[in-house]
Amino acid sequence: MPIVQTNVTKLTIHYPDGSKGRLIYGKCVLTDALRDTPAYTCALGKVGSHWFPADSTVDQWLDETQFDAYVDLGRSVGAAAAASGRS
């Protein structure tokens, strides 16, 4: 199971008129920050799908554990993106 260092990256956009913009990109991947969470437990294959967090969108019937894992992962990515935007 691949674990990455960060699930958020911040990029600077340079426009032709000289102005700059910021793009904050978050992706639902597992990081070390998610240890001891439902998302990490689900990814280990102890419960839920062995494809987590890349379950097919064809399967819309998540059990409670899978749902909690996706919520947990989404909150983690959202919090990291918000923190990145403040810095």
N, C-alpha and C positions, 0 to 999 in steps of 0.2 A: 504494500500500500504506500504510494508516494506521499510524502509530507513535504510541503514547501515552507519557505521561511516567512513569506508574507502573501496575503490574499488581496492586497491593495497596492496600487502604484499611482504615483502622481506625475503627470506630464505637463510640460509647458508648451503651449501652442504659439507660434510666431506668425502673425498675420502680415500680409503684404504691406499694409499701411503702417507697420512698425509697432502696432499694439500687440499685447500679449494676452493670452487666455490660459486657463488652467483646466485640465481634464483629470478627474479622479476616477480610476477604473477599479472596480472590485469584482472579484470572481469567487464563486463558491467552491473553494478548494480547502483541503484540510491543512492546518498549521499546528505547530506545537502549542500555541495558545489555547487550542481546543481540547487538550488532554483532560480527561475526567469529565467529559460532557456527553450528552446523548448522541451528538454528531459523531464523536470519536468512537464511541462504543458501537454505533451502527456501522461505521466504516470498517471496524475490525472484523465484521462479519459475525459477531456474537449474537446479534439480533438484526432483523430487517434484511435488507438486500445487500448482496456482496458487491453490487455496482455503485453504491452510495459514494459520492454525491452525484453520480451520473446516471441515475435511473431514467429509463425511457419515459417520455411524456405520454406514451400510449397507455401505460399503467397508471391510471388516476386513483386507484384504490390503495391508499397508504394506510397502514395500520397505525395505531397510536404512537408506537415507538419511532417509526419512520417519520411521521408528521413532526413529533417533538424534535427529532434530529435535524430536520430541514429548518424548522423555526429557529433552533439554536444556532445553526450555521448562518442563516440569514441575519440574525441579530449580531453575530460576531463580525460579519463582513460590513454590515451597516455601521456598527460602532467604529470599526477601523477606518472606514471611509470618512466618517464624520471627524474623527480625530486627525486624519491626514489633511482634511480641508481647513482645520483650525491652525495648522502649523505653517 
